[in-house]
Amino acid sequence: MLPDFYKAKKKLREVLITYIQLAKKQHLGPFSDVPEIRFFEGHQRYMETEDGIKDMGPFHEAKAETKIDLKDFHNLSSIEFMAKIDKIAEDIAREQSKIGYDEIEKAAKKVGNVVDVKKKPLTVELYLEILERLFISFDSNGKLLLPQIVTGRREDTNKFIEIIKEVHTNFKYKQRYKEIIQRKKLEYDERKASRKLVG
Amino acid sequence: MMKEKLLENWLDKTTERSFTIPFSYLLAAEGHTIVHITRHCGMELGRDIISIAPDGIPCVFQLKTAKNGRITLSQWRDMNAQLVDLVTLSIPHPALRESNHHRSYLVTNGFLTEEVSVAIEGLNSSLESRNFPKLEVMVKGSILEKIRNLNIEIWPSELKDTKLLLEILTESGKSNIPKEKLVMLLEKILLLEIDKHENPSNAEIKRAISSCALLCGIVTSEFSNEENFFAEIEAWTIFSSYVFACALRYGLKKKIWKDEIEISQKVIYNSLNNLFEEIKGRSHFVEGDTLSDEPFFKGRITLLISLMSLFALWRRYINDINDEVEAEIRKFCLEKKDSLALWGEAAIIQYLAFFWYYRKIDGSCAPDFMLGQLIKAITELNKPREQKEQVVRFLASPYYSLEEIAPYLRGFADKPLNDFFLGQSYFLKGLVHLFVRRNWKQHIKSLWPDNTRIKYVSFEPERKWHYFLWRSMRGTNIIKAPKFTKKWEDLKEEANENQGKCIPNLMKQNPIFFLLFLLIFPHRATSSALRWLDSKLMKL
C-alpha cells in the first residue's frame, strides 16, 4: 500500500459527515425545522396519536452517491471537492423531503383530510375550504400559527400569495377568514381544556 | 496461536484480585460447584475460593501472584503459615457439610523456584505424618492447560475481533467498561448475531458459555486491579444478560448455564459489598482528576445511592441480616439524597432503585413525592418548546450515559448532538403509573395536562431473547401520545396491571437482578417492566 494518513483522515471524515448533516438542512425546506430524533435500535416505528390514529411503518433510507474519477483525482480542486460534498447534502435532503411528503400524503389520505381540486384553478374559496379542514395551532400568547404552504410550481406559489392578499383586503373574505380563525381558536382552546384527568 | 499468546501474556501480568474470577470459571467448567469467592478484604484467611469438586470433596484455593514469574523462597516464607492453616483448619462455610477432609491448593500464575518446591515437599511430609492431606500446587502450565481445554478456539478469530479484544484489554481499568466492544465479542462467541442462524448442540453452547465467562473474567482484569467495582458490576451484568439471551434463543436447560450465572451473581454481590466498604471508608466522593470532576460529581453520587439501595434490597432478599451494614447504607443514602441529580432519563431508574429502598425505611409520603417530582421534572424539561425558543435544558433519552451526555449539558462537546428529546419520554408513563398506584389522585390531576404534552416512547424487541441484548436491530420503536382526557378509574386500572408481559420469564426469577439489569440497561425499563418490578419489590 501507499502511505495513508489514517488518523487525520478519520477525523476529517467525521467532520465532513457533520458538515453534510448541517448542510442538508439548508435544502430541506419546510422540513428543516422538523427535529431529528435518533433511534438506537429496531427496524420500524409505530405511532399512535392522542386521538387513537395508528400508523406502523419501516424506517426509510435516504442516501446519495457521488462519483470521483480516481485517475483524475489530482485535478480535483478543494472547491470542486466541496461542491461534490454539497451535492451529497442536497441529494440526501431531496430524498428525505420526498419521504416526508409521501408520509404526509399517506397520513392525510388515511384520515380523509385531502381536498381534490380535480385540476380546477386555485381560488380564495378553495383556500378557505382548506383552512376549514386544517388543525390550526396557537402559541402561548394566542398568536396564530398557520402551517406552511408547500407548492410544486412557482406559479402556484404566486397564486397563493395573491389569494392570501385578497383574503386580507377583500371585506367579504376577510370576515369569513376571521370567523374561521375564531372557530379554530375555540377548537384549540377546547382541545387544550380537554387535557384533564376526570373522575 | 495469537489467542494463546494473548492468554499467556494476560496470565503473566495478572494479580490475585484479577485472577480470582477467571479461575473460578475454569473450576466451574471442570464441574466444580463454587461455594465462595473472596472479596479480597483480608477476612478470608487465605481462602480465596472454596468449591465442591465433582467427586463431592470440598476444595479450598489460595491464589498467589508470582513476582517475576516465580514464587520465591521469601514469598513462600510469608505465606507458609497461612498455607498450613489452609490445609489443617476446617472450612467454616454454611454450604459445606461437616467433612473430615478437604483438598487444599496453592495456585500461582508463574512457577516455583527449586527451593520452594523442596519446601513444599517438606511441608507435605510433615502434613502426611500428622494425617493431613497434602498441599496441592497448580502452576502456570497447568492453568494454561485448563484454559486450552475450555476450547478457546471458539473465541472470535478474525483479525478485527482480535483487535477488539486487544482494545478492551488495553483499556484503562479506571474507565467505564467499553460496553459496545464487549457486547460485540459476547454476541460472536455466544452465537447471538441476529442476522445469523445457527444450530449449535448443547455441548457446543455449554463450551461457548464457559469460554465466554473466562473471556469476561480476563477482560475485566484491569478493572478488578484498579478496584473499579462498578465496572465489574456492569461487565458481569452484561455477561449474565447475554447468557440469558443465549438460553432463551436456543431453549437451553438450566443446568447448562446455571453455574456461570451463579458465579457471576456472587461476583456482582461481592463487588457491591466492596463498593459499600469503600464508601464507608471515604471522606469525600471525588474520583480521579479533581479539576474536571464537577460535571460528573452528582451523577456519581446518584449512581452510588442507587447501587447501595440495590445492595440493601438484595440483602433483604437473601436474608443477609446485619444491622450495622443496614445502618451504614441507610445513613449514606439519606445523607446524600439531596445530591441526587437528574442528568438524563437513564438516571431515573437510579432514582427508582433508591425510591424502592426509601419506601422501606421511610413511612412518610416523602418517597412517593419523589415520584411526583420526577414526573414534574420530565414534563418541564422535555416539554415541547415554541419555535425559536432556545433549549438550554432537556432530559436525554436513556440511551445516553452520563459520560456521553455531560459534554452537551455543560458545553464542552466537540461536535453537535444529532438528536432531539423534547416532547417525548421513555419513563414518564411508568412513573405516572407508580404514582397513581400510591393513590395521589389530586397530585396527578394537577400534573396531568403537562403529562399529555409528552409522548410515551418505548422499544419492543422483535423476539423475546432480543430483550437481553444491549441493542437489537430488529424491533419496533413505539411512540404513543397519551389521551388528553382520561378517567381516573381507567388510569388506575392501567397502573395496577403487573403481568410484566414484556419481561422474559428468565429475568422474572430474581427481581433484584432485574433491577440491576435495568440500572445497566435503562432503555429496557418500559412501563410494564416498572409496574412488575414495583409489585415485587414492595412485597420484599
Boltz contact constraints between the chains, C-beta under 6 A:
constraints:
  - contact:
      token1: [A, 18]
      token2: [B, 415]
      max_distance: 6.0
  - contact:
      token1: [A, 35]
      token2: [B, 420]
      max_distance: 6.0
  - contact:
      token1: [A, 36]
      token2: [B, 420]
      max_distance: 6.0
  - contact:
      token1: [A, 37]
      token2: [B, 420]
      max_distance: 6.0
  - contact:
      token1: [A, 38]
      token2: [B, 419]
      max_distance: 6.0
  - contact:
      token1: [A, 39]
      token2: [B, 477]
      max_distance: 6.0
  - contact:
      token1: [A, 40]
      token2: [B, 399]
      max_distance: 6.0
  - contact:
      token1: [A, 40]
      token2: [B, 471]
      max_distance: 6.0
  - contact:
      token1: [A, 41]
      token2: [B, 471]
      max_distance: 6.0
  - contact:
      token1: [A, 41]
      token2: [B, 472]
      max_distance: 6.0
  - contact:
      token1: [A, 42]
      token2: [B, 459]
      max_distance: 6.0
  - contact:
      token1: [A, 42]
      token2: [B, 475]
      max_distance: 6.0
  - contact:
      token1: [A, 42]
      token2: [B, 476]
      max_distance: 6.0
  - contact:
      token1: [A, 42]
      token2: [B, 477]
      max_distance: 6.0
  - contact:
      token1: [A, 43]
      token2: [B, 474]
      max_distance: 6.0
  - contact:
      token1: [A, 44]
      token2: [B, 476]
      max_distance: 6.0
  - contact:
      token1: [A, 45]
      token2: [B, 477]
      max_distance: 6.0
  - contact:
      token1: [A, 46]
      token2: [B, 476]
      max_distance: 6.0
  - contact:
      token1: [A, 46]
      token2: [B, 478]
      max_distance: 6.0
  - contact:
      token1: [A, 47]
      token2: [B, 479]
      max_distance: 6.0
  - contact:
      token1: [A, 48]
      token2: [B, 480]
      max_distance: 6.0
  - contact:
      token1: [A, 49]
      token2: [B, 481]
      max_distance: 6.0
  - contact:
      token1: [A, 50]
      token2: [B, 481]
      max_distance: 6.0
  - contact:
      token1: [A, 50]
      token2: [B, 483]
      max_distance: 6.0
  - contact:
      token1: [A, 50]
      token2: [B, 484]
      max_distance: 6.0
  - contact:
      token1: [A, 139]
      token2: [B, 386]
      max_distance: 6.0
  - contact:
      token1: [A, 194]
      token2: [B, 484]
      max_distance: 6.0
  - contact:
      token1: [A, 194]
      token2: [B, 485]
      max_distance: 6.0
  - contact:
      token1: [A, 195]
      token2: [B, 449]
      max_distance: 6.0
  - contact:
      token1: [A, 195]
      token2: [B, 452]
      max_distance: 6.0
  - contact:
      token1: [A, 195]
      token2: [B, 484]
      max_distance: 6.0
  - contact:
      token1: [A, 196]
      token2: [B, 485]
      max_distance: 6.0
  - contact:
      token1: [A, 197]
      token2: [B, 445]
      max_distance: 6.0
  - contact:
      token1: [A, 197]
      token2: [B, 448]
      max_distance: 6.0
  - contact:
      token1: [A, 197]
      token2: [B, 486]
      max_distance: 6.0
  - contact:
      token1: [A, 197]
      token2: [B, 488]
      max_distance: 6.0
  - contact:
      token1: [A, 198]
      token2: [B, 487]
      max_distance: 6.0
  - contact:
      token1: [A, 199]
      token2: [B, 487]
      max_distance: 6.0
  - contact:
      token1: [A, 199]
      token2: [B, 488]
      max_distance: 6.0
  - contact:
      token1: [A, 199]
      token2: [B, 489]
      max_distance: 6.0
